[in-house]
Amino acid sequence: MIGGNDKITKGQNFSLIIASILGVGILSLPSQLAKSSGFNGIIAIIIGTIISIILVIMYTKLMIRFKSKTIFEVIDEILPQPIVKIIDILFIFHYLISGAIVVRIFGAIIRMFLLRNTPLEITILSLILVVCYITRKGIEPIARLSQIVLPLVIIPIFILFLSLIPELDFTNIYPIFPINAIEILKGIRTTLFSFIGIEIILISTAYVKNTNKILKYNILSIIFLGIMYLSTFIVVISEFGRKQTEDLLWPTLLLMKTVDVPGAFLENVDGIIIALWTFISVQILSILLIQSNILLNKSFKLKELDFLSMPLLPLIYLLALVPDNIDEVYYYIDLFSNYIGVVIILIIPLIIFIFVVITKKGGNKI
């Protein structure tokens, strides 16, 4: 399918899952949870993470049953062709919209912190061209890149959070666990949409060399992300309080800007923020494009993936420029999450899972 670049390890798959999810969600999740759930956000994150783990179990067991096949090959095998084409189109649309959101937010952050006078179009185009080159070589190099990028992103964030602890006012999270069912339900919805990207399991599992204990690795990746989201929410609320957090678009970024690095060897951390977000954006867009490449490869029965991302790049570029401002971007994100997101991460996998269980298709037991 992709020459020799088609096999990854469980550890690489672990990194790939985290890299595909950890992005836009961590920027705005504290603000969205503060608005929808307040202090109930802590409970919402915990429950949302548990639900995501259940989804991961379903995804993994489904894909293990069809060894070395992606979800696109599975639906091609078990469903009528008209339905297959509709699902393929939905996935392509999902990848295009997700890619456009990533590059638009990347461009907005770069302009905010660094290149204030550079046209947004140039910033977006530079990211797209870099990612296009990366995705030409298949999923295995991207998985290796994830293993390299993940520590480069997580470790600085962890250090920055540690340096903030003396300044935090943990009384801002009081009262702890004020149970409000409606707020918790709203928060669970918000948290689940921060796990969009989890569907990479439906594809990456087919490329794992040895699927023994892969379920354990996949679950650990979601637990890791849940801890990241929970820690970020608690730190942001403790630093800014609920009311101020509600008014911030990207409280996590602002939180990093407030860090006073001991020893004053850095005057500010804007450079670190830009580096971290560039790593994250490149990784997420690479993963989205390689998934679309794999889908197009299946649809057109091609042997190589080198050029398949090229026709998608102009579409991602144009879609990224549709919103007039960042508020409009988040308006489209809400629409996307409420409709396409639900279909992709929940409805389609659930229907296929139930169908496979009932019909007993596939080589291995679920």
C-alpha positions as CSV (number, residue, x, y, z in Angstrom):
1,M,0.0,0.0,0.0
2,I,2.7,2.5,1.0
3,G,5.9,0.7,0.2
4,G,7.7,-0.2,3.3
5,N,6.2,2.6,5.3
6,D,3.1,0.8,6.4
7,K,3.9,-0.8,9.8
8,I,4.0,0.9,13.2
9,T,4.6,-0.2,16.7
10,K,2.1,0.0,19.6
11,G,4.1,2.8,21.1
12,Q,4.0,4.8,17.9
13,N,0.2,4.2,17.7
14,F,-0.1,5.5,21.3
15,S,1.7,8.7,20.2
16,L,-0.3,8.9,17.1
17,I,-3.6,8.8,19.0
18,I,-2.5,11.5,21.4
19,A,-1.1,13.7,18.6
20,S,-4.4,13.5,16.6
21,I,-6.5,14.7,19.6
22,L,-4.3,17.1,21.6
23,G,-4.7,20.4,19.8
24,V,-7.6,22.8,19.4
25,G,-9.4,21.2,22.3
26,I,-6.8,22.0,24.9
27,L,-6.8,25.7,23.8
28,S,-10.4,26.4,24.4
29,L,-11.7,23.6,26.6
30,P,-11.3,25.4,29.9
31,S,-13.2,28.4,28.6
32,Q,-16.0,26.3,27.1
33,L,-16.3,24.2,30.3
34,A,-16.3,27.3,32.5
35,K,-19.2,28.7,30.5
36,S,-21.2,25.5,30.2
37,S,-20.4,23.7,33.5
38,G,-18.5,25.9,35.9
39,F,-16.9,23.9,38.6
40,N,-18.9,20.9,37.4
41,G,-16.3,20.8,34.6
42,I,-14.1,18.6,36.7
43,I,-16.8,15.9,36.8
44,A,-17.6,16.4,33.2
45,I,-14.0,15.8,32.1
46,I,-13.8,12.6,34.2
47,I,-17.1,11.2,32.7
48,G,-16.2,12.4,29.2
49,T,-12.9,10.6,29.5
50,I,-14.7,7.4,30.6
51,I,-17.1,7.6,27.7
52,S,-14.1,8.1,25.3
53,I,-12.5,5.0,26.8
54,I,-15.6,3.0,26.0
55,L,-15.5,4.3,22.4
56,V,-11.8,3.3,22.2
57,I,-12.7,-0.3,23.4
58,M,-15.4,-0.5,20.7
59,Y,-13.1,0.9,18.0
60,T,-10.2,-1.4,18.9
61,K,-12.2,-4.6,19.2
62,L,-13.9,-3.8,15.9
63,M,-10.6,-3.3,14.0
64,I,-8.9,-6.3,15.7
65,R,-11.7,-8.5,14.3
66,F,-10.7,-7.3,10.8
67,K,-7.0,-7.7,11.1
68,S,-4.8,-5.4,8.9
69,K,-7.9,-3.7,7.4
70,T,-8.9,-0.1,7.9
71,I,-12.4,1.0,8.6
72,F,-12.8,2.0,4.9
73,E,-11.9,-1.6,3.8
74,V,-14.3,-3.0,6.4
75,I,-17.3,-1.0,5.3
76,D,-16.4,-1.8,1.7
77,E,-16.6,-5.5,2.6
78,I,-19.8,-5.5,4.7
79,L,-22.0,-2.7,3.4
80,P,-23.8,-2.0,0.1
81,Q,-21.8,0.3,-2.3
82,P,-24.2,3.3,-2.2
83,I,-23.9,3.4,1.6
84,V,-20.1,3.0,1.4
85,K,-19.8,6.0,-1.0
86,I,-21.9,8.2,1.4
87,I,-19.7,7.2,4.4
88,D,-16.5,7.9,2.3
89,I,-17.8,11.3,1.4
90,L,-18.6,12.1,5.1
91,F,-15.1,11.1,6.1
92,I,-13.5,13.2,3.4
93,F,-15.7,16.2,4.4
94,H,-14.6,15.6,8.0
95,Y,-10.9,15.6,7.2
96,L,-11.3,18.8,5.0
97,I,-13.2,20.7,7.7
98,S,-10.9,19.5,10.5
99,G,-7.8,20.5,8.5
100,A,-9.2,23.9,7.6
101,I,-10.0,24.5,11.3
102,V,-6.4,23.5,12.4
103,V,-4.7,25.7,9.8
104,R,-7.0,28.7,10.4
105,I,-6.4,28.6,14.2
106,F,-2.7,28.1,13.6
107,G,-2.6,31.2,11.4
108,A,-4.5,33.2,14.0
109,I,-2.1,32.2,16.8
110,I,1.0,32.9,14.7
111,R,-0.4,36.4,13.9
112,M,-1.3,37.1,17.5
113,F,2.1,36.2,18.9
114,L,4.7,36.6,16.2
115,L,3.9,37.7,12.6
116,R,1.3,40.5,13.2
117,N,1.8,42.1,9.7
118,T,2.1,38.9,7.7
119,P,-1.0,38.1,5.7
120,L,-3.0,35.2,7.0
121,E,-2.9,33.5,3.6
122,I,0.9,33.3,3.7
123,T,1.0,31.7,7.1
124,I,-1.7,29.1,6.3
125,L,-0.1,28.3,2.9
126,S,3.3,27.7,4.6
127,L,1.9,25.2,7.0
128,I,0.0,23.4,4.2
129,L,3.0,23.0,2.0
130,V,5.2,21.6,4.8
131,V,2.6,19.1,5.8
132,C,2.0,18.0,2.1
133,Y,5.7,17.0,1.9
134,I,5.5,15.1,5.2
135,T,2.5,13.0,4.2
136,R,4.0,11.8,1.0
137,K,5.9,9.1,2.8
138,G,3.1,7.3,4.5
139,I,1.8,6.6,8.0
140,E,5.0,5.1,9.5
141,P,7.1,8.3,9.3
142,I,4.2,10.3,10.7
143,A,4.0,7.9,13.6
144,R,7.7,8.2,14.3
145,L,7.3,12.0,14.1
146,S,4.6,11.7,16.7
147,Q,7.0,9.9,19.0
148,I,9.5,12.8,18.7
149,V,7.0,15.6,18.8
150,L,4.9,14.4,21.8
151,P,7.7,14.8,24.4
152,L,8.7,18.1,22.9
153,V,5.2,19.4,23.5
154,I,4.2,17.7,26.8
155,I,7.4,18.3,28.7
156,P,7.5,22.1,28.3
157,I,3.8,22.3,29.1
158,F,4.4,20.2,32.2
159,I,7.3,22.4,33.3
160,L,5.3,25.6,32.7
161,F,2.5,24.3,34.8
162,L,4.8,23.3,37.6
163,S,6.3,26.8,37.6
164,L,2.8,28.3,38.0
165,I,1.9,26.2,41.1
166,P,3.2,28.8,43.7
167,E,0.9,31.5,42.1
168,L,-2.2,29.4,41.9
169,D,-5.2,30.1,44.1
170,F,-6.9,26.8,44.5
171,T,-9.8,28.4,46.3
172,N,-11.0,29.5,42.8
173,I,-12.2,25.9,42.2
174,Y,-14.4,25.9,45.3
175,P,-17.0,24.6,45.9
176,I,-15.6,21.3,44.7
177,F,-18.1,18.9,43.1
178,P,-21.3,21.1,43.3
179,I,-23.5,18.5,41.5
180,N,-25.7,20.1,38.8
181,A,-26.9,17.4,36.3
182,I,-27.6,19.9,33.5
183,E,-24.3,21.5,33.7
184,I,-22.5,18.2,33.9
185,L,-24.3,16.9,30.8
186,K,-23.3,20.1,28.9
187,G,-19.8,19.7,30.1
188,I,-19.7,16.0,29.0
189,R,-20.7,17.1,25.5
190,T,-18.0,19.7,25.4
191,T,-15.4,17.3,26.7
192,L,-16.3,14.6,24.2
193,F,-15.9,17.0,21.3
194,S,-12.4,17.7,22.6
195,F,-11.6,14.1,21.9
196,I,-12.4,14.4,18.2
197,G,-9.5,12.7,16.5
198,I,-10.0,9.5,18.4
199,E,-11.3,8.0,15.1
200,I,-7.6,7.6,14.0
201,I,-7.8,4.2,15.8
202,L,-10.2,3.0,13.1
203,I,-7.3,3.4,10.6
204,S,-4.0,3.1,12.5
205,T,-4.9,-0.3,14.1
206,A,-4.5,-1.8,10.6
207,Y,-0.9,-0.7,10.5
208,V,0.2,-2.0,13.9
209,K,2.8,-4.8,13.6
210,N,1.6,-6.7,16.6
211,T,-1.9,-6.0,18.0
212,N,-1.3,-8.0,21.2
213,K,-2.1,-5.7,24.1
214,I,-3.0,-2.9,21.7
215,L,-6.2,-2.2,23.6
216,K,-4.2,-1.5,26.8
217,Y,-2.1,1.0,24.9
218,N,-5.1,2.7,23.3
219,I,-6.9,3.1,26.6
220,L,-3.7,4.5,28.2
221,S,-3.6,7.1,25.5
222,I,-7.1,8.3,26.4
223,I,-6.4,8.3,30.1
224,F,-3.3,10.4,29.5
225,L,-5.3,12.9,27.5
226,G,-8.0,13.0,30.2
227,I,-5.3,13.8,32.8
228,M,-4.0,16.5,30.5
229,Y,-7.4,18.1,30.1
230,L,-8.2,17.8,33.8
231,S,-4.9,19.3,34.9
232,T,-5.3,22.2,32.4
233,F,-8.8,23.0,33.5
234,I,-7.8,23.0,37.2
235,V,-4.7,25.1,36.6
236,V,-6.6,27.7,34.4
237,I,-9.5,28.0,36.8
238,S,-7.1,28.3,39.8
239,E,-5.1,31.0,38.0
240,F,-7.9,33.1,36.5
241,G,-11.1,32.1,38.3
242,R,-14.3,31.1,36.6
243,K,-15.6,34.5,35.5
244,Q,-12.4,35.6,33.8
245,T,-11.9,32.1,32.2
246,E,-15.3,32.4,30.6
247,D,-14.2,35.7,28.9
248,L,-11.0,34.3,27.5
249,L,-10.9,32.7,24.0
250,W,-7.6,30.7,24.6
251,P,-7.0,30.7,28.4
252,T,-4.3,28.0,28.1
253,L,-2.2,30.2,25.8
254,L,-2.7,33.2,28.1
255,L,-1.8,31.0,31.1
256,M,1.6,30.2,29.4
257,K,2.2,33.9,28.8
258,T,1.9,34.6,32.5
259,V,4.7,32.3,33.4
260,D,7.7,33.9,35.1
261,V,10.6,31.6,34.3
262,P,13.0,31.3,37.3
263,G,16.4,32.9,36.6
264,A,15.0,35.2,34.0
265,F,16.9,33.5,31.2
266,L,13.7,34.0,29.1
267,E,12.0,37.4,29.0
268,N,8.8,35.8,27.8
269,V,7.6,32.5,26.6
270,D,6.1,33.6,23.3
271,G,8.7,31.7,21.4
272,I,8.0,28.5,23.3
273,I,4.3,28.9,22.7
274,I,4.8,29.4,18.9
275,A,7.1,26.4,18.7
276,L,4.7,24.2,20.7
277,W,1.7,25.2,18.6
278,T,3.6,24.7,15.3
279,F,4.6,21.2,16.4
280,I,1.0,20.4,17.3
281,S,-0.5,21.9,14.1
282,V,2.0,20.1,11.8
283,Q,1.3,16.8,13.5
284,I,-2.5,17.1,13.5
285,L,-2.7,18.2,9.9
286,S,-0.3,15.4,8.8
287,I,-2.5,12.8,10.5
288,L,-5.7,14.2,8.9
289,L,-4.1,14.2,5.4
290,I,-2.7,10.7,5.7
291,Q,-6.1,9.4,6.7
292,S,-7.6,11.1,3.7
293,N,-4.9,9.6,1.5
294,I,-5.7,6.2,2.8
295,L,-9.4,6.7,2.1
296,L,-8.7,7.9,-1.4
297,N,-6.3,5.1,-2.0
298,K,-9.1,2.6,-1.1
299,S,-11.7,4.4,-3.3
300,F,-9.5,4.6,-6.4
301,K,-7.7,1.3,-5.9
302,L,-4.2,3.0,-6.1
303,K,-0.9,1.5,-5.0
304,E,0.9,4.7,-4.0
305,L,-0.2,7.6,-1.8
306,D,2.4,10.2,-2.8
307,F,0.2,12.6,-4.7
308,L,-3.2,12.0,-3.2
309,S,-3.1,14.9,-0.7
310,M,-2.4,17.4,-3.4
311,P,-6.0,17.9,-4.7
312,L,-7.2,18.4,-1.1
313,L,-4.8,21.2,-0.2
314,P,-6.5,24.0,-2.3
315,L,-9.8,22.9,-0.7
316,I,-8.4,23.1,2.9
317,Y,-6.8,26.5,2.0
318,L,-10.1,27.9,0.7
319,L,-12.2,26.5,3.6
320,A,-9.8,28.0,6.1
321,L,-10.3,31.4,4.7
322,V,-14.2,31.2,4.7
323,P,-14.7,32.6,8.3
324,D,-14.2,36.3,8.6
325,N,-12.8,36.2,12.1
326,I,-12.0,33.8,14.9
327,D,-15.4,34.0,16.5
328,E,-16.9,32.8,13.2
329,V,-14.3,29.9,13.2
330,Y,-15.7,28.7,16.6
331,Y,-19.3,29.1,15.3
332,Y,-18.4,26.7,12.5
333,I,-16.6,24.4,14.9
334,D,-19.8,24.1,17.0
335,L,-21.8,23.3,13.8
336,F,-19.2,20.7,12.7
337,S,-19.0,19.1,16.2
338,N,-22.8,18.8,16.6
339,Y,-23.4,17.1,13.2
340,I,-20.4,15.7,11.3
341,G,-18.5,15.1,14.5
342,V,-21.2,13.0,16.1
343,V,-21.7,11.0,12.9
344,I,-18.0,10.2,12.5
345,I,-17.0,9.4,16.0
346,L,-20.2,7.8,17.3
347,I,-23.0,6.9,14.9
348,I,-21.1,5.2,12.0
349,P,-18.7,3.2,14.2
350,L,-21.6,2.1,16.5
351,I,-23.8,1.0,13.6
352,I,-20.9,-1.0,12.1
353,F,-20.0,-2.5,15.4
354,I,-23.6,-3.7,16.0
355,F,-23.9,-5.0,12.5
356,V,-20.6,-7.0,12.8
357,V,-21.6,-8.5,16.1
358,I,-25.0,-9.5,14.8
359,T,-23.8,-10.9,11.5
360,K,-20.6,-12.3,13.0
361,K,-18.5,-11.0,10.1
362,G,-14.7,-10.8,10.4
363,G,-12.1,-13.3,11.3
364,N,-11.7,-12.8,15.0
365,K,-14.1,-12.6,17.9
366,I,-15.0,-9.3,19.5
